[in-house]
Amino acid sequence: MTASQFNLIAARVANRWLSGKRERLRFIASYSVTSNIAKFNQQAADTATAAFRAPDWWLPWLLWTAAVGLLMYRLGSAALFDPDEGRNSEKAREILVLNDWITPHENFHPVLDKPIPFYWLIALLYKFFGVSEWSAS
């Protein structure tokens, strides 16, 4: 096999790689490395791709559900850790009480020591789930 033949085959494989699983598997199933090996027919390629097509729609949902379940497992079972979580959740609660989404407050005094998007996130969770340790966690 010469270098130009190898480059041609490598270019074909690279182009097929980008075109999706079904086409890639059909190409692999139909490509013969040596002349002694018979090519697979189209039915064999369809059978090979059917195994990959079936889990395509539910696999991302399964991974997403597993990740959310892992992150939410025992969420809220422990109390807020001192002093940071309690202070941050109180600042978010005061955003809701004062309806001031620009300036965070601590004990109703303006505090500008941290960026506010973190407090916005907690305040939005308070709006959706209510003010509790679970939603603050």
Secondary structure per residue as TSV (DSSP state, phi and psi in degrees):
chain	resnum	aa	ss	phi	psi
A	1	M	-	360.0	126.6
A	2	T	-	-84.9	169.1
A	3	A	H	-66.3	-36.2
A	4	S	H	-69.2	-37.3
A	5	Q	H	-64.6	-42.3
A	6	F	H	-62.2	-43.3
A	7	N	H	-63.1	-37.8
A	8	L	H	-64.3	-45.3
A	9	I	H	-65.1	-41.6
A	10	A	H	-63.6	-39.0
A	11	A	H	-66.5	-41.4
A	12	R	H	-63.2	-42.7
A	13	V	H	-64.7	-41.6
A	14	A	H	-65.5	-40.5
A	15	N	H	-65.5	-41.1
A	16	R	H	-68.3	-33.1
A	17	W	H	-60.5	-33.8
A	18	L	T	-82.0	-11.4
A	19	S	T	-94.0	5.2
A	20	G	-	112.5	163.3
A	21	K	H	-66.1	-44.2
A	22	R	H	-63.5	-48.7
A	23	E	H	-64.7	-38.0
A	24	R	H	-62.7	-43.3
A	25	L	H	-70.6	-35.6
A	26	R	H	-62.9	-41.5
A	27	F	H	-63.6	-45.8
A	28	I	H	-64.5	-40.7
A	29	A	H	-69.7	-29.4
A	30	S	H	-94.6	-10.9
A	31	Y	-	-87.3	132.2
A	32	S	-	-108.0	122.5
A	33	V	S	-72.8	-43.9
A	34	T	S	-119.4	163.5
A	35	S	T	-73.4	-16.4
A	36	N	T	-75.7	-25.2
A	37	I	S	-87.6	126.9
A	38	A	-	-75.3	149.2
A	39	K	-	-76.0	145.0
A	40	F	-	-73.4	148.1
A	41	N	-	-84.5	173.0
A	42	Q	H	-63.5	-34.0
A	43	Q	H	-64.8	-38.6
A	44	A	H	-66.2	-37.8
A	45	A	H	-66.8	-40.4
A	46	D	H	-64.9	-37.8
A	47	T	H	-65.2	-39.0
A	48	A	H	-67.1	-37.6
A	49	T	H	-77.4	-24.0
A	50	A	H	-62.7	-34.3
A	51	A	H	-66.3	-30.4
A	52	F	H	-87.1	-25.4
A	53	R	H	-75.8	-33.2
A	54	A	G	-59.6	-50.0
A	55	P	G	-84.2	2.8
A	56	D	G	-61.6	-36.4
A	57	W	T	-82.2	-31.2
A	58	W	T	-99.4	-14.5
A	59	L	H	-63.9	-45.8
A	60	P	H	-62.2	-36.9
A	61	W	H	-67.6	-38.4
A	62	L	H	-64.4	-44.2
A	63	L	H	-64.6	-42.4
A	64	W	H	-62.4	-45.5
A	65	T	H	-63.4	-41.2
A	66	A	H	-65.1	-41.0
A	67	A	H	-66.2	-44.5
A	68	V	H	-64.9	-42.6
A	69	G	H	-61.6	-40.7
A	70	L	H	-66.4	-40.3
A	71	L	H	-73.0	-30.9
A	72	M	H	-90.4	-9.0
A	73	Y	T	-60.9	124.2
A	74	R	T	60.9	25.0
A	75	L	T	-70.7	126.8
A	76	G	T	88.4	-1.5
A	77	S	S	-73.7	-31.2
A	78	A	S	-97.3	151.5
A	79	A	-	-70.4	167.5
A	80	L	-	-64.1	137.8
A	81	F	-	-78.4	139.2
A	82	D	T	-82.4	152.0
A	83	P	T	-93.7	-13.4
A	84	D	H	-68.6	-47.9
A	85	E	H	-64.2	-40.1
A	86	G	H	-65.4	-41.8
A	87	R	H	-67.1	-42.6
A	88	N	H	-66.4	-39.6
A	89	S	H	-69.7	-32.2
A	90	E	H	-68.9	-37.7
A	91	K	H	-62.9	-40.7
A	92	A	H	-67.1	-38.3
A	93	R	H	-64.5	-39.1
A	94	E	H	-70.2	-25.9
A	95	I	H	-60.7	-43.0
A	96	L	H	-70.6	-41.8
A	97	V	H	-65.6	-46.3
A	98	L	H	-84.1	-13.1
A	99	N	T	54.8	37.7
A	100	D	-	-114.5	98.6
A	101	W	S	-89.5	6.5
A	102	I	S	-103.7	-43.5
A	103	T	S	-113.7	119.4
A	104	P	-	-73.6	146.6
A	105	H	E	-123.8	145.5
A	106	E	E	-126.2	118.9
A	107	N	T	54.4	40.8
A	108	F	T	63.2	23.1
A	109	H	E	-117.3	135.6
A	110	P	E	-61.5	134.6
A	111	V	-	-133.2	127.2
A	112	L	-	-121.6	42.0
A	113	D	S	-89.7	-18.5
A	114	K	S	-132.5	156.7
A	115	P	-	-64.5	146.1
A	116	I	T	-81.2	-18.5
A	117	P	H	-57.0	-31.4
A	118	F	H	-61.9	-42.8
A	119	Y	H	-70.2	-33.8
A	120	W	H	-61.0	-42.0
A	121	L	H	-61.2	-46.6
A	122	I	H	-65.3	-41.2
A	123	A	H	-63.3	-38.2
A	124	L	H	-65.8	-38.4
A	125	L	H	-65.5	-36.2
A	126	Y	H	-62.8	-39.8
A	127	K	H	-64.5	-40.8
A	128	F	H	-78.1	-42.5
A	129	F	H	-111.0	-3.2
A	130	G	-	89.3	161.4
A	131	V	S	-80.3	112.0
A	132	S	S	-159.2	168.5
A	133	E	H	-65.7	-34.7
A	134	W	H	-62.9	-47.1
A	135	S	H	-72.6	-25.5
A	136	A	H	-74.1	-29.9
A	137	S	-	-72.7	360.0
